[in-house]
Amino acid sequence: MIYRPYGATGKNVSLLGFGGMRFARIDNTEACLAMMVKAAEGGVTYFDTAPAYFDIKSEQVFGKGFAELRRRGLPYYVATKTFKSREDDIRREIEAQLARLDVPAIDFYHIWCITDPANWRKRKEKGVLSAFRKLKEEGLVRHIAVSSHLIGDQINELLEEGVFEGVLFGYSAYNFRTREKALAAIRAKGLGAVVMNPLGGGIIPRHPERFGFLSGKTGRCAVAAALDFLWDHSEISSTLVGFSTLRDVEEALAAMETYTPRSAEELAAVKEKSGPSLEGICTGCAYCDDCPQGIPIPKFMDVWNQKLLDPNPAAVNTRLKLHWGIDPKDAGKCTACGACEAACTQHLDIVDRLKQIAEITA
């Protein structure tokens, strides 16, 4: 396992991190614990979860997992998050989280999911920063972090606060061109940099032919090649893989074991070979899933991915009808209110995509 500094905190974390969002069987505690133990035995020390993952069940599983890691003498760091902004709400939340996670303090506590500057300003007005500072002073939080979906120069406003010690953000082989400025800003501030969705929400391994530029002549599988791409960025502290099964853990550990770093020049050459932009692929986070018209937007965005990766109308219709069982006409119910685009963490043009899906499949 490779360990890198988490900013200026003095802590080194595992370059391969464990994301607690995608357990295949969250109610099978034994299977989940086996995954955590396997990861920790392989050297993983960074474990990330959130209260909304499986309606707090992920944090509950992590709590049992951490108890088992302590019993085995295996080290770990706890990372979790909160949407709350007011101090009273944050305190109630973290008290429940500490109990679920069975720990006395959160190592890396995140102000969760900053999607646009206006959202950030509103949360500041409610006192989120002062509340986090107090939690750190009291020892309930060891390091203050933020989960950001801002792109380009927008992230600078966050980083100028001078309170954050690390940033969790999206960066992968499919969207690196729109996120490079954000990564550069994080690097310039000397902060911990943790990457989410390193495999594009599973899109990269499902479509290895479209990401062949990652592996070149090395013969690496799609998962290993996608992780190699990120690990070659020396400024990245950890990459969060959302493990579903024990096999996923084993595959990622094997990729780390056989990883051979490339130079900055070699990485630049890989980026140059990326060819047509893949930045518009939706990762399926489902933050847009609150349409006033009842449109199942995440499902339609998955269909858009199908359209992007395979433009054959027959394949699109198959995805609509056989995979999701949804009527393409529903996409035409969009009133262009923009609520979905405001919630989108990738800033995708969802309204136009819905219109095109309705037209293509009409």
N, C-alpha and C positions, 0 to 999 in steps of 0.2 A: 504494500500500500504506500502511496505517496501522501505526504502531509505538507500542507502549506499554511503560511500565516493568515489568520483572519484579521486583516488590517493591522492596526497598531495595538490590538488587545493583549498581545503577548501569548495568545493561544494559537496552536497549530491544529488544523482540522483535516479530516480525511478528504482527499480530492474527490473520492466517490462518496456521495451522500445518500441517505435513505429517505425517500419521500413517502409519507404515510397517507397519500390520497387515493391510491389505486389498488388496495388489497382486493383480491378476487373473492375472498370469503371472509369478510370482516367478522362474522359471527362464529367462525371457527378459530377460537383463541389459540389453540395449540398450533395450528398451521401458521398463524401470524407470528407467534413467538418463535417458532422454528426459523422463520425468515429473518427476524431481528438478530437471533443468536448467530445464524450462519453469517450474516453481514458483519457482525461485530467480531466474530472469530477470524474473518478475513481482513480485519483492520479498519472497518468503517466506524467512525466515531461521531459523525454528524447526522442526527436524526431530526427530521422536520415534520411537523404535523400542524393541525389547526382545529379549532372547535367545530367548524362546519363540515369537516370531513367525516362523512357517514354519521352526521348528527351526534357528535362528540365521541362516537365509538372508537375512532382512530386514537384519540387521546387516551381513552380508557385502555386500549390494547397496548399503547406505548407505555403506560404506567406499569402494566404487568410485565412488559418486556424489560423495562429498566430494572425492575426488581430482580428479574432473572439475570440480567447482565451484572448487577451488583453481586449477586450470589456467586457468579462465576469469575468475578474479579476482572470483568471486561470494561474498559473505559468508554464513556459516551458523553456527548453534549446534547442538550435539549433545546430545540428551536420550535417555537409556536407563535401564534399571532392573535390579534384582536381587531375586530371592526369598530369596537366602541371608541368614543371620543371624549365623553364626559368622565371626570374622575370617578364618581360614584359607580358608574356602569363598568368602568375598567377594573375597579377594585373587586366588584362582585365577580366579574369574569375571571380574573386571575386567581382569586381564591379557589374558585371551582376547578380551574385548570391545574393548580398545584396539587389539589386533592386527587384529581383524576390521574395526573402524571406521576404521583407519588414521589415528588421531589420538593426540597425546601426552597428552590429558586429556579427561575428560567434562565438558562445561559444566554440565549439570543431571543429577545422578545421583539416582535415586529408590529409596527403600525401597519395594518394589513390593507393591501390592494388600493394604492393610490393610482387612479386611472386618468386623472386630468388635473391641471393646476387649480381649477375652481373647487374641485372636491377637496384638495389638500387645504386650501384656505379656510373652507368651512370647518374642517376638522380642527385646524389650529384655533379658530375662534372659540371652539367648544372646550379648549384647554387640554388637548391630547398631549402636547409636549410637556407641559408642567406636570401632568399626571405621571408620565413616564419617568421624568426626572426624579420625582418623589419615590417611585417604586425602586429606582436604582439606588437612591440614597438609603432606603430602608433594607436593601439587600435582597429584595424579592426578584429583582431583575439584575443580571450581571452585565449585560450589554444591550444597548438600545439599537434596534435595527428597523428597517423599513422595507416593505414589499411594494415595489414600484412597477407599473406598466407604462410609465412615461417613456417616450421615445425622443430621439434627437436631443435638442438643447433643453427640452422641457424639464429634464431631471435636475438641471442646475439649481432651480429654485429650492428643491428639496435639500440638496447637498449643502447649500449655503447656510442652512440652519446651524450647522456646527455641532449638532447633538448626536447624529447617527454614526455608529461605528461599523455598520455593514449594511449592504443592500442586497435584497433578493429580487432578481429580475429575470425576464425571459430573454434567452439568447441561445441560438442554435444554428445549425447549418442552413435552415430554411429562412431565417429572418435576420441573419447577422448584419446585412447591409443597413437595415433601418435601426439597428441597435448599437452599432459601433461607437457612435458619439456618446451614448450613455455609458458604455463600458469605459471609454476613454476618460470621461468625467469622474467616474468612480475610482479609476486608477490614479488620476491626478490628485484626488483627495486622500489617497492612501487607505481606502476603506476595504473592509472585507467584501468580497464579491461572490455571491452564491447564485448559481444559475438554476432556474426552473425550466421544465419542459425541454430537457436536452435532446430528447428524441422526437420533438414535435408532437407530443401527445400520442406517440405510437405510429405517426404517419411515416416517419423515415424507415423503420424496419418493415412496414407493410408495403413500401414501394421502393425497394433497394435499387431498382433500375434507374430511378430518377435521381438518385443520390450517388451514382457511381463515381462522381468526381471526388468524393471523400476518400475512397480507398485506393484509387490509382492502381499501382501494381503490387500493393502489399498483400492482397488477398484477404483482407479483413472483412468480416461479416458487417452488415449494415449497422448493427448496434455498436460494435467495437469501433467502426470507422467514425460514426457520429460522435462517440465519446472521445476518441483520439483528437478529433477536430477541436473540441473544447479544451481538453487537457493540454493541448499545445499552446493555449493562451496562458502564459505564466502568471497573469494578473488574476486569474480565476481561482478562488479559494476552494470551492467545492461545487460539484454538479449533482443536483438532486434527481435521482432516477426514481420514478414512481413504480415501485415493484408491485406486481400482481401476484406472482407465485414464487415458490422457492427456486424454480428453474431460472426465473428472471434474475434473482440474486446471484446465482451461480454463474450465469452468463456474463453479468457485469463484472464480477470478481475475476473471472477468467480474462476478460478484456483488460483489466488493470494489470494483471499478472504478466501479460504478454505485451504491454504497451511500450513502445519505443518512441521517445520524444523526437519531434522534428524541430528544425531551426525556424526562426522567425521568417526567414526567406522562403523556406519550404512551405510554411503555412500560408504565406502570401500567395504562393504559386497555386495552392489548392483553391484558395478563394477566387483566383483569376479563372480557374477552370469550371467554376460553378455554372457557367452558361446562362440560359434564360432564368430570370428571377423566379424564385419559389417563395417569395415573401408573402404572397397572398393566401397561403394555406392556413385554414382555421385549425387551431389545436384542440378545440372542443372543451374549453373551460366551462361553458354553459352560463357565464355571467349574463348573457343576453336572454336567458330563458324566463322572461317576465313580460311577454308581449301583451299589450292591452287588447289586441284582437285575438289572442289565444293561438297565435301562430307558433308552432314548435320550431323556433328558429335554430337551435343547435342541430336538429335533425336535417334541416334544409342546408345548413352550412356544411354538414358532412356530405350532403349530396353535391354541394358546390365543389368540395374537394375532389369528389369523383369526376365531376365535369372537368376540373382543371387537370387532373392526372390522366383521365381517359375521356376525351371530348365526344366520344361516340354516344349519340342520343339514346340508343338502346341500353347502354350501360347506365346512363343516368336514370332512365325509367326503371330499370331493374333495381337500382339502389333505392329509389323512391318506394316502389310497390312491394318488392320482395323483402328487402332488408328492413325498411322502416314501416311499411304499410300506411303511408300517408298520401293524401291526394295533392297533386301538384297545384290544383286550383287554390289551395289554401295559401300558397305563397303570394297569390294575387290579392289577398285580403289586406295586404300591407297598406297603411295610410300615410306612410313616410313621416311618422311622428318623430322618428329619430331616437327613441328611447333605447333601442337595441344598440345603436352605434355609440351612444353616450356610455353605455355599460361595457362595450367591447374593449377588452384589455389589449387587443392588437390593432385597434383603430381601423377595422375593416369596413368597406363600403357595403354593408349588409343590405340596405334598402335596394340598391341597384342589383345586387345578386339575387334577391328574392324576385325582382321584376324579371330578370333574365331567365330564372328557373321556370317561372310561370309561363313565359313566352315559348321557351324551348320545348316544354312538355305539354303544351296546350293541345 
